[in-house]
Amino acid sequence: MQNDKLRDDLETLLAYNDFQLNPNLTYRLDNGSLKQCTVKDVQQFNYELLASIADELGMSDLYLNN
């Protein structure tokens, strides 16, 4: 089960950050419209998924000590 979560998180990160898959770096708002991402948006999205991956690997100390 853990591997499925890790795979999903990594797949999401790769797709989100792949220029060919997401050339305009947008995300969908709750109302369904698309919004252009800021650098801060990208950092926050990546950080949340990276923290989730660290949790799954038992390495939460990587972000809790910062």
MIVEXSE-446771 format. One line per 8 residues: number of its first residue (from 1); their letters; for each residue x, y, z of N, C-alpha, C, O. Coordinates in steps of 0.1 Angstrom, whole numbers. Example, Ala and Ser with C-alpha at 12.3 -4.5 7.8 and 13.67 -1.06 7.14 Angstrom:
BEGIN
1> as> 132 -57 78 123 -45 78 132 -33 78 142 -33 85  128 -22 71 137 -11 71 129 0 79 134 11 80;
//
This chain:
BEGIN
1> mqndklrd> 8 -12 0 0 0 0 9 13 0 6 22 -7  20 12 8 28 24 9 34 27 -5 35 39 -9  38 17 -13 44 20 -26 34 26 -35 38 35 -43  21 23 -34 11 29 -43 10 44 -40 10 52 -49  10 48 -27 10 62 -23 22 70 -28 22 81 -33  34 63 -26 47 69 -30 46 71 -46 50 82 -51  42 61 -53 41 62 -67 32 73 -72 35 80 -81  20 74 -65 11 84 -69 16 98 -67 15 107 -75;
9> dletllay> 23 100 -55 29 113 -52 40 117 -62 40 128 -67  48 107 -65 59 110 -74 54 112 -88 59 121 -95  44 105 -92 38 106 -106 31 120 -107 32 127 -117  25 125 -96 19 138 -96 29 149 -97 28 158 -104  40 148 -89 51 157 -90 57 158 -103 59 169 -109  60 147 -109 66 146 -123 56 153 -133 61 160 -141  44 149 -133 34 155 -142 33 170 -141 32 177 -150  31 174 -128 29 189 -125 41 197 -130 39 208 -135;
17> ndfqlnpn> 53 191 -128 65 199 -132 71 196 -146 81 202 -149  64 188 -153 68 185 -167 63 196 -177 51 198 -178  72 203 -183 69 214 -192 60 209 -203 51 217 -207  62 197 -209 54 193 -220 40 189 -215 30 191 -223  38 184 -203 25 180 -198 17 192 -193 5 193 -194  24 202 -187 18 214 -181 26 226 -185 32 233 -176  26 230 -198 35 241 -203 32 254 -197 41 263 -195  19 257 -193 16 270 -188 15 270 -172 12 280 -166;
25> ltyrldng> 19 259 -166 19 257 -152 6 263 -145 7 273 -139  -5 256 -148 -17 261 -142 -23 250 -133 -18 239 -133  -32 254 -125 -40 245 -116 -54 249 -116 -58 261 -119  -63 239 -113 -77 242 -113 -82 247 -99 -79 240 -89  -90 257 -99 -96 263 -87 -108 255 -84 -113 247 -92  -114 257 -72 -126 250 -68 -138 253 -77 -146 244 -79  -138 265 -83 -149 268 -92 -147 262 -106 -156 264 -115  -136 255 -108 -134 248 -121 -125 256 -131 -120 251 -141;
33> slkqctvk> -123 269 -128 -114 277 -137 -99 274 -135 -96 269 -124  -91 277 -145 -77 275 -143 -70 288 -139 -74 299 -143  -60 286 -131 -52 298 -126 -37 295 -129 -32 284 -127  -31 306 -134 -16 305 -137 -9 304 -123 -12 312 -114  1 295 -122 8 294 -110 19 304 -108 25 309 -118  21 308 -96 32 317 -92 43 308 -87 41 296 -85  55 313 -86 66 305 -80 62 300 -66 65 288 -63  56 308 -58 52 304 -45 42 292 -46 43 283 -38;
41> dvqqfnye> 32 293 -55 23 282 -57 30 269 -60 27 258 -54  40 269 -69 48 257 -73 55 252 -61 56 240 -58  62 261 -53 69 257 -42 60 250 -31 64 240 -26  49 256 -29 40 250 -19 35 237 -23 34 227 -15  31 235 -36 26 223 -41 37 212 -40 34 201 -35  49 215 -45 60 206 -44 63 202 -29 65 190 -26  64 212 -21 67 210 -7 58 200 0 62 191 7  45 202 -2 35 194 4 36 179 0 35 170 8;
49> llasiade> 38 177 -13 40 163 -18 53 157 -14 54 145 -10  64 165 -13 77 160 -8 76 157 6 82 147 11  69 165 14 67 161 28 59 148 30 62 140 39  49 146 22 41 134 22 50 122 19 49 112 25  59 123 9 68 113 5 77 110 17 80 98 20  83 120 23 91 119 34 84 111 46 90 102 52  72 115 48 64 108 58 63 93 55 65 84 64  59 90 43 58 76 38 71 68 40 70 56 43;
57> lgmsdlyl> 82 74 39 95 68 40 100 68 54 111 63 57  92 74 64 97 75 78 108 85 80 116 84 89  108 95 71 119 105 72 113 119 74 118 129 69  103 120 82 97 133 85 106 143 91 104 155 91  117 138 97 127 147 103 133 156 93 139 167 97  133 152 80 138 161 70 132 174 69 138 184 66  119 175 72 112 188 71 108 193 85 105 205 87  107 185 95 103 189 108 114 197 115 111 205 124;
65> nn> 126 194 112 138 201 118 141 214 112 150 221 116  134 218 101 137 231 95 129 242 101 130 253 96;
//
